[in-house]
Structure formats: C-alpha cells, structure tokens
Amino acid sequence: MDKRALIVDWGGVLTERLDLAMRNWAAQEGLDFDAYLAAMRSWLDPEHQLEAHINPVHALERGEIERPRFEAQLAERIALHSGLEVDATGLLERMFDCFEHAPAMNALVVRAHEAGLRTALLSNSWGNTYPRDGWEEMFDVVVISGEVGLRKPDRAIFELTCAQLDVPAPQSVFVDDMPHNVEAAQALGMTAILHADYEDTAQRLEQIFGISLA
C-alpha cells in the first residue's frame, strides 16, 4: 500500500537526543543525573509505576494538571533521591531550554511536505512552549498531547492524528525515539521507525516513500 503521510515526534526527533539534553539540564541545575533518573523511574518504570490515572507524568502529558504543580512534585521527588534542593519555579522551562534544534530532520519534514506528503507533528507535551516558527511550511496537522487530552502510546491519539490527516493508519509512517510509541503505532497498522540518527531515518524514509528526502 502506498504511503501518503509522515508523522513525527518532536523531542528527540526534531530536537537532538533527549539524553544529552537532560544531562546538560542536570549539569546546569547542579544535579546528579542518576538522581533525576531514579526520580523518574519511580513514576515510569513498570515495576514501580503508579496507576496511569494518578501518574503525574501521564497527567501532565494529558493536560490534566498544571505545570507549576508538576514542577513542585518533580522537585520534591528529585530532592528525595538526591538530597539536593531544586528550584521548582520555572523548572520545566529551564529543562526545555536545553533541547537543541535538529536542523537536518526539520528540513527533511519540510521537503516531505513540499513533495506532496501529508505531514503531522505528534508530541507528548510537558506543558512546554514549542518553537513553532516555520511549522506552517512543515505540517498539515499538529497534535499536542496536552491540547487534546490524550498521550502516546494510547491508541486514540494515533487514531486522532490519522483522522485529522485524512489518511488511514496503514498509509502513514510514524517516526519516534521511544520504542513503546513505535510499537503502539505498529499495532495500529502504521509503518513506524525508531529514530536514532538523521542518516538512518532519512534513508529508511526514502526507501518507504520512494522519493528523495535527504
């Protein structure tokens, strides 16, 4: 079946690697990165994870709690694991300031759009401000988790994105840097690519769509 749509994640795909961004943020905060990971693991790891409806990360991504409340909870959780006090005010903005733009991937999406493919951004938000300059040239559809009350890897947010693109899931290609999101897209019938670097992703997209994108 011919592929007609390209759907991409933001953090870790249209930005540089998330682990590097988070390490830079931790260094700027004077935090042990491992302490941050331990704090997040207590919320996100399957062995320790709270029920989804009360998990602060999931609630934030669905837009169910305000950013200051989450920042306070995260600062408290980091302090518990590190013994260091963290300034909760503006914590997430400082974090996202460390996310570096990935120009090659952004340019690829522009070329895909110009080539006639339907394009969409599908991102789980932490209440952050997105750099939306140029998005009109990149995307037909923008789906931000906190704005629609759904989050990846929930099936419904993929279905919503495909519906807004007016392209069925089997004709869509999804790019994300998180394996569980890729698996969820594949379960819906989408072609999904686990993004690690520009060269590999660009090559695979060219093969799938049969057009030059690099």
Summary of the structure (lengths in Angstrom):
residues: 214
radius of gyration: 17.6
end to end distance: 22.6
largest distance: 54.7
contacts: 666
relative contact order: 0.18
helix: 51%
strand: 12%
